[in-house]
Amino acid sequence: MDATQELLRELTGIMGISGFEQEVAKAIEKHLNPYTTVTYDKLGSIICRKEGTSAGPKIMLAGHMDEVGFLVKQITKEGFLKFLPIGGWWGHVVLGQRVVVRTRKGDFFGVVGSKPPHELDDEERKKVFEIKDMHIDVGATRKFDVEKRLGVRIGDPVVPWSTFEVMGNPKAYMAKAWDDRIGCAIMIDVVKRLARSKHPNTLYAVGTVQEEVGLRGAQTSAAVIDPDVGFALEVGIAHDTPGFGTEEVEALGAGPGILVYDRTMLPNRNLLDLVLDIAAKKKIPYHLASVPKGGTDTGRIHLNQAGVPSLVIGVPTRYIHSHVGIIHRSDYDNTVRLVTETVKVLDKKKVASL
């Protein structure tokens, strides 16, 4: 396992749903403390400042630390847990999945309960089971009090359980929480690369909190930094699996996805053109993409103060917002290259032209 694989394994393995990102922040601080000055905003976002050859312009790279998960909503008298979704979930991908319930007494495995197919009537087979009708089984029995024995409380976080794996295709990596530990990993590697070369600005690598529940950490951290240019480093939605049209271009191995549209932001066109020119010059593969029903941290960053030229760059990922996703190593490496080369050219004159 090389250094990149180890970084991705480490970050995806951390449990950190929205509101519980502290362990992710500690990992980022461990990696970037040798290269940056580390502070936090009052919501918990970590802000790592790396000075270049000039105090300005200020370039913000945002990767959100939180992953989708659940919160304990109710403990039934039988000891089963009813739960709330944190982030966007589809019922079909939740049933029967393993989870970890994090309590004051420790971490305990559970499973989202589902009926055996033998017990389903015809109408039940046709419908999507809603999360409000599901439960988590942590080993409840009549003589085992889960509240007293496990310390389960209402409001405890529930995290999808899935380990990092290199697949049979050695360039394909499978894990939970690519959204958005991959963005956190990219900004760590970009800072490390820029530690070995000059850049004409001051770089802020930011691990934001609570993106999945409303882009909250992006708003507070941008208020602290007041950036001149902002990037969200994200996953993209791969469309290369059965069920998508053949005209879709976002695929594993296709290079970074650069968003021309999402629900929360239209990109700065001059910044978009600059990044595309850099990709062409450096022969970095890429594709243009859109996300009509989702948004990213730039949705808040670009509205800071009088406005911030912003752009989203993401790694194509299969099966996001589920217990497991798949990325391609070359897409990750090319995204790190593209972001690094972009930061290198963002001097005062270039930023003023945006």
Secondary structure, 3 states (H helix, E strand, C coil): CCHHHHHHHHHHHCCCECCCCHHHHHHHHHHHCCCCEEEECCCCCEEEEEECCCCCCEEEEEEECCECEEEEEEECCCCCEEEEEECCCCHHHCCCCEEEEEECCEEEEEEECCCCHHHCCHHHHHCCCCHHHCCEECCCECCECHHHHHCCCCCCEEEECCCCEECCCCCEEEECCHHHHHHHHHHHHHHHHHCCCCCCCEEEEEEECCCCCCCHHHHHHHHHHCCCEEEEEEEEECCCCCCCCCCCCCCCCCCCEEEEEECCECCCHHHHHHHHHHHHHCCCCCEEEEECCCCCCHHHHCCCCCCCCEEEEEEEEECCCCCCEEEEHHHHHHHHHHHHHHHHHCCHHHHHCC
